[in-house]
């Protein structure tokens, strides 16, 4: 076996295994010795570019992958874990696990990327309103995440406890984030506590006080 253009395709001289080197064509020849031989033109197609984009996604969220040239088809090895839009490359996290995402050109050449789907925390539960100077405790699962507040001038939150302290009137977004980066949010409203009640705190039977 021999190749006319080894810069495009090489061939093992005994097995006939052809290896694509660069896009183009090369004539592969099989010779019995002397003047007896047969030829075949082999076309080498270019691979798509390496798939780029974030290879992790949370359940219920999306991440967009890309490759070149455009016009290929996206598929997933496990749509029960991660589904992918066949034309846009938008991957949706369905369940925790891993899935291989493949981008295939019309030539049949393809590239792959493993995508990891992480569990999203559950919706935040607890009372989402609190008075200034008071607290409310929020929760989510699984445990072990970190609590943060978007505006500590309005509401602070214990990073591990989820206990929210009302600081001033307004709203703050409370976020619970797992080590995987998956997170969930809830808006907490802080209401102004009325001033202390003034007036005489004793009164006789049949009398009044204001």
C-alpha positions as CSV (number, residue, x, y, z in Angstrom):
1,X,0.0,0.0,0.0
2,X,1.1,3.6,-0.7
3,X,-0.2,7.1,-0.6
4,X,0.4,9.7,-3.3
5,X,0.1,12.6,-0.9
6,X,1.3,11.7,2.6
7,X,0.7,15.3,3.8
8,X,-3.1,14.6,3.3
9,X,-3.3,10.8,4.1
10,X,-0.8,8.2,5.1
11,X,-1.4,4.4,4.7
12,X,0.2,1.4,6.5
13,X,2.1,-0.4,3.8
14,X,1.0,-3.9,4.9
15,X,-2.5,-3.4,6.6
16,X,-4.0,-0.7,4.3
17,X,-5.1,1.4,7.3
18,X,-5.4,5.0,6.1
19,X,-4.8,7.9,8.5
20,X,-6.2,11.3,7.7
21,X,-3.5,14.0,8.2
22,X,-5.1,17.2,6.6
23,X,-8.2,18.0,4.6
24,X,-7.9,17.1,0.9
25,X,-7.6,14.1,-1.3
26,X,-4.9,11.5,-1.9
27,X,-4.6,8.5,-4.2
28,X,-4.1,5.3,-2.4
29,X,-2.4,2.5,-4.4
30,X,-2.3,-1.2,-3.7
31,X,0.3,-2.9,-5.8
32,X,1.0,-6.6,-6.3
33,X,4.5,-5.9,-7.6
34,X,5.5,-5.2,-11.2
35,X,2.8,-3.3,-13.1
36,X,-0.2,-4.8,-11.4
37,X,-1.9,-2.3,-9.1
38,X,-5.3,-0.7,-8.2
39,X,-6.0,2.8,-6.9
40,X,-8.6,4.6,-5.0
41,X,-9.0,8.3,-4.2
42,X,-9.5,9.0,-0.5
43,X,-11.1,12.2,0.7
44,X,-10.0,13.6,4.1
45,X,-12.5,15.9,5.7
46,X,-11.6,18.5,8.4
47,X,-12.7,17.9,12.0
48,X,-15.0,20.4,13.7
49,X,-13.2,22.8,16.1
50,X,-12.8,21.9,19.7
51,X,-16.1,22.3,21.5
52,X,-16.0,25.4,23.7
53,X,-18.3,26.6,26.5
54,X,-18.9,25.8,30.2
55,X,-19.0,22.1,30.7
56,X,-20.9,22.1,33.9
57,X,-24.6,23.0,34.4
58,X,-27.1,22.9,37.3
59,X,-30.3,20.9,37.1
60,X,-32.9,23.2,35.6
61,X,-30.3,25.6,34.1
62,X,-28.6,25.8,30.7
63,X,-25.2,26.3,29.3
64,X,-24.3,27.0,25.6
65,X,-21.6,25.1,23.7
66,X,-20.2,26.0,20.4
67,X,-17.9,24.7,17.6
68,X,-17.0,25.5,14.0
69,X,-17.8,25.5,11.3
70,X,-21.5,26.1,11.8
71,X,-24.3,23.9,10.4
72,X,-23.6,20.8,12.3
73,X,-25.9,18.8,14.6
74,X,-25.7,18.6,18.3
75,X,-26.7,15.4,20.2
76,X,-26.5,14.0,23.7
77,X,-25.5,10.5,24.8
78,X,-27.9,10.8,27.8
79,X,-30.8,13.1,27.3
80,X,-32.2,12.0,30.7
81,X,-29.2,13.7,32.2
82,X,-28.5,16.6,29.8
83,X,-30.5,17.4,26.7
84,X,-29.1,19.6,23.9
85,X,-30.8,21.7,21.2
86,X,-29.7,20.1,17.9
87,X,-29.0,23.5,16.2
88,X,-28.1,26.0,18.9
89,X,-25.9,23.8,21.2
90,X,-27.8,25.0,24.3
91,X,-27.5,22.2,26.9
92,X,-30.2,21.8,29.6
93,X,-29.5,20.1,32.9
94,X,-32.1,17.4,33.5
95,X,-30.7,15.2,36.3
96,X,-27.4,14.9,38.2
97,X,-24.7,13.0,36.3
98,X,-22.6,13.3,33.1
99,X,-23.5,13.2,29.4
100,X,-21.3,13.3,26.3
101,X,-22.3,16.1,23.9
102,X,-21.4,15.5,20.3
103,X,-21.2,18.0,17.4
104,X,-21.3,16.3,14.0
105,X,-20.7,17.9,10.6
106,X,-22.5,16.7,7.4
107,X,-19.3,14.9,6.5
108,X,-19.7,12.6,9.5
109,X,-16.7,14.2,11.3
110,X,-17.4,15.0,14.9
111,X,-16.1,16.4,18.2
112,X,-17.3,15.5,21.7
113,X,-17.3,17.1,25.2
114,X,-18.4,15.7,28.5
115,X,-20.9,17.8,30.4
116,X,-21.4,17.4,34.2
117,X,-24.9,18.2,35.6
118,X,-24.9,19.2,39.3
119,X,-27.9,19.0,41.7
120,X,-29.6,22.3,42.2
121,X,-30.6,23.3,45.8
122,X,-34.3,23.1,46.7
123,X,-36.4,26.2,46.8
124,X,-35.7,28.4,49.8
125,X,-38.4,27.9,52.5
126,X,-39.2,30.1,55.5
127,X,-40.9,33.4,56.2
128,X,-39.8,35.9,53.6
129,X,-40.6,39.1,55.6
130,X,-39.1,40.4,58.8
131,X,-39.2,43.5,60.8
132,X,-36.2,45.7,61.5
133,X,-34.3,44.4,64.5
134,X,-35.9,40.9,64.2
135,X,-34.9,37.7,62.5
136,X,-36.3,35.0,60.3
137,X,-34.6,31.7,59.5
138,X,-34.6,30.4,55.9
139,X,-33.6,26.8,54.8
140,X,-32.8,24.8,51.7
141,X,-31.3,21.4,50.9
142,X,-28.9,19.8,50.7
143,X,-27.1,21.3,53.7
144,X,-23.6,22.6,53.6
145,X,-24.1,25.5,51.3
146,X,-23.4,29.2,51.9
147,X,-25.9,32.0,52.5
148,X,-25.3,35.5,51.3
149,X,-27.3,38.8,51.0
150,X,-27.4,41.1,48.1
151,X,-27.7,44.2,50.4
152,X,-26.4,43.9,53.9
153,X,-27.6,47.4,54.7
154,X,-31.1,46.1,54.5
155,X,-30.7,42.4,55.6
156,X,-27.8,40.3,56.8
157,X,-27.8,36.5,56.8
158,X,-25.8,34.0,58.7
159,X,-23.5,32.3,56.1
160,X,-24.2,28.8,57.5
161,X,-27.4,29.3,59.5
162,X,-29.6,31.0,57.0
163,X,-30.9,33.3,59.8
164,X,-31.8,36.7,58.3
165,X,-31.6,39.9,60.4
166,X,-33.7,42.9,59.4
167,X,-31.5,46.0,59.3
168,X,-33.5,48.6,57.5
169,X,-36.7,49.0,55.4
170,X,-36.5,47.5,51.9
171,X,-35.8,44.3,50.1
172,X,-32.7,42.1,49.7
173,X,-32.1,39.0,47.6
174,X,-30.9,36.1,49.8
175,X,-28.8,33.5,47.9
176,X,-28.0,29.9,48.9
177,X,-25.1,28.4,47.0
178,X,-23.7,24.9,47.0
179,X,-20.0,24.0,46.5
180,X,-20.8,23.1,42.9
181,X,-21.8,26.7,42.2
182,X,-25.5,25.8,41.9
183,X,-27.7,28.3,43.7
184,X,-31.2,29.4,44.5
185,X,-32.5,32.8,45.6
186,X,-35.4,34.4,47.5
187,X,-36.4,38.0,48.0
188,X,-36.8,39.1,51.7
189,X,-38.8,42.2,52.6
190,X,-37.8,44.1,55.7
191,X,-40.5,46.2,57.2
192,X,-40.0,49.0,59.7
193,X,-40.7,48.2,63.3
194,X,-43.1,50.7,64.8
195,X,-41.7,52.9,67.6
196,X,-42.1,51.9,71.2
197,X,-45.6,52.4,72.6
198,X,-45.7,55.6,74.8
199,X,-48.2,56.6,77.4
200,X,-49.2,55.7,80.9
201,X,-49.1,52.0,81.3
202,X,-51.4,51.9,84.3
203,X,-55.1,52.6,84.5
204,X,-57.8,52.2,87.1
205,X,-61.0,50.2,86.7
206,X,-63.5,52.4,85.0
207,X,-60.8,54.9,83.8
208,X,-58.8,55.3,80.6
209,X,-55.3,55.9,79.5
210,X,-53.9,56.8,76.0
